[in-house]
Amino acid sequence: MINFRCILFNSVSAVCRQLVPALSATGTLSRCGSRGLPLHRTLFSSAARLQEAEATAGKDFSYFPPLPGQDSALRWGGKKFEELPIVQIKATYNNTHIQLSDSAGQSLVRTSCGTEGFKNIKKSTPIAAQTAGISAAGKATAKGVTFVRVVVKGLGPGRLSAIKGLTMGGLEVVSITDNTPVPHNGCRPRKARRM
Amino acid sequence: MSRHLRFIARTVMVQDGNVDAAYKTLNRVLTQDGIIDTVKRKRYFEKPCRERQRKNFENCKRIYHMEMARKIAFISRTNREDPWLGC
């Protein structure tokens, strides 16, 4: 135990002694790779990379959506957030329904795992939801839709894979909303299963 | 139809087309708000006696975990100034 700690301390101090003169003398940061080959990178380039990262990170991205009252400059395909079409994904425990409608509420595309040819237990799989998403995205792009907001309802197996399928099919997802119904003690659900 | 304004609560914007990260963020927010838990529990009816037992158990578990975390934090204070300096 004590020997291990000594070895560690020695190695750490050796590395520090290596770094300090390198920094002070030439102004370059030399880092030894795992194979012992020194990688020379100038301080200036690393500082420039850090500044770039900060600039892109601080690009005014907020996880909150632009509210209807606010005037935000974000546009997707020339449309404001409130005018983008909505994809409603209802992920039940036995099936997944996907319905695309425009911002006014007119339905454009409607697919589900059943319409894709899956039956019974195969409908309640993430793969079926992904196929439904891909087909919905294909039909939507045929109607000229690119950017879309997603509303998910329910905790089913196809919850994430339906959104994945939409992106795989070519639609751009702009935001994800969760609209799972949470009753404040309304209707009484069915009795507990005893298995 | 819906009594609340839509697309304000429980909404996450997708950054640079990274849908996975946005879904993870949404999931984390929902779990922290206790919504995923509530939905799973309300799938089947929970009798009042079972509900009281569960609440009691969760209370005890919370107290135990808080005390254990306090104990661990107390024991792992190793680097500090010598309290017996000068004795």
Interface residues (C-beta under 8 A of the other chain):
Chain A: F61 S62 Y63 F64 P65 L67 P68 F81 E82 R149 L155 L160 I163 K164 T167 E172 V173 V174 S175 I176 T177 D178 N179 T180 V182 P183 R188 P189 R190 K191 A192 R193
Chain B: L5 R6 F7 I8 R10 T11 V12 M13 V14 Q15 G17 V19 A22 Y23 T25 L26 L30 I35 I36 T38 V39 K40 K42 R43 Y44 F45 E46 K47
